[in-house]
Amino acid sequence: MANIKSAKKRARQNTVRRAHNMAQRSSLRTSIKKVVVAIASGDKEAASTAYKAASPTIDSMADKGIIHKNKAARHKSRLNQHIKDME
């Protein structure tokens, strides 16, 4: 445990930020999972709608630094490709 006052404050801040980032990452995974479930069900309309809802969320997480921008691009690309392959 930290002994210096500034180190104690930094530890508190890290705890709060970690909890916030975990919640953000969880919501990201949920939005991606909704698209995957829609693709698995074979409903292209639902998959497309879910993808349109998930895309801004993925971009937002990349902008905030929760995930890397290349990882965001990879997720979007693969989900979109799966939707296109449903035809």
C-alpha atoms as one frame of an Amber mdcrd trajectory, in Angstrom:
protein
   0.000   0.000   0.000   1.163   3.516  -0.756   2.530   5.713   2.032   2.869
   9.029   0.207  -0.221  11.203  -0.062   0.019  11.637  -3.852   0.512   7.892
  -4.301  -2.620   7.204  -2.230  -4.594   9.604  -4.407  -3.211   7.988  -7.564
  -4.273   4.560  -6.234  -7.812   5.853  -5.605  -7.990   7.371  -9.092  -6.742
   4.163 -10.681  -9.414   2.148  -8.876 -12.207   4.421 -10.119 -10.854   4.569
 -13.667 -10.366   0.811 -13.811 -13.984   0.235 -12.778 -15.178   2.734 -15.395
 -13.051   1.176 -18.142 -14.262  -2.317 -17.239 -17.881  -1.160 -17.524 -17.156
   0.460 -20.899 -15.432  -2.681 -22.160 -18.349  -4.804 -20.971 -20.843  -2.666
 -22.892 -18.614  -2.966 -25.956 -18.592  -6.751 -25.701 -22.367  -6.784 -25.260
 -22.926  -4.719 -28.400 -20.611  -6.990 -30.399 -22.346 -10.066 -29.001 -25.745
  -8.760 -30.121 -24.454  -8.570 -33.696 -22.949 -12.069 -33.481 -26.215 -13.514
 -32.149 -28.197 -11.820 -34.929 -25.778 -13.224 -37.525 -26.049 -16.704 -36.005
 -29.847 -16.558 -36.137 -29.648 -15.884 -39.873 -31.693 -12.687 -39.773 -29.843
 -10.250 -42.011 -32.165  -7.339 -41.164 -31.588  -7.745 -37.411 -27.848  -8.248
 -37.918 -27.592  -5.094 -39.991 -29.532  -3.092 -37.405 -27.392  -4.445 -34.563
 -24.228  -3.645 -36.523 -25.365  -0.065 -37.111 -25.903   0.298 -33.356 -22.579
  -1.351 -32.456 -20.393   0.535 -34.923 -20.457   3.916 -33.124 -19.876   2.148
 -29.804 -16.796   0.402 -31.178 -15.460   3.676 -32.597 -16.127   5.467 -29.314
 -14.169   2.880 -27.331 -11.239   3.247 -29.717 -11.330   7.039 -29.396 -11.312
   6.789 -25.602  -8.387   4.369 -25.639 -10.345   1.474 -24.128  -9.314  -0.644
 -27.128  -6.753  -0.048 -29.867  -7.967   1.568 -33.074  -6.787  -1.411 -35.140
  -8.772  -3.778 -32.926 -11.852  -1.612 -33.451 -11.320  -1.653 -37.211 -10.838
  -5.427 -37.150 -14.078  -6.001 -35.221 -16.065  -3.760 -37.547 -14.563  -5.312
 -40.656 -15.189  -8.897 -39.592 -18.748  -8.246 -38.410 -19.565  -6.409 -41.628
 -18.070  -9.213 -43.706 -20.187 -11.814 -41.878 -23.294  -9.741 -42.603 -22.379
  -9.484 -46.295 -21.776 -13.227 -46.465 -25.363 -13.892 -45.302 -26.769 -13.226
 -48.799
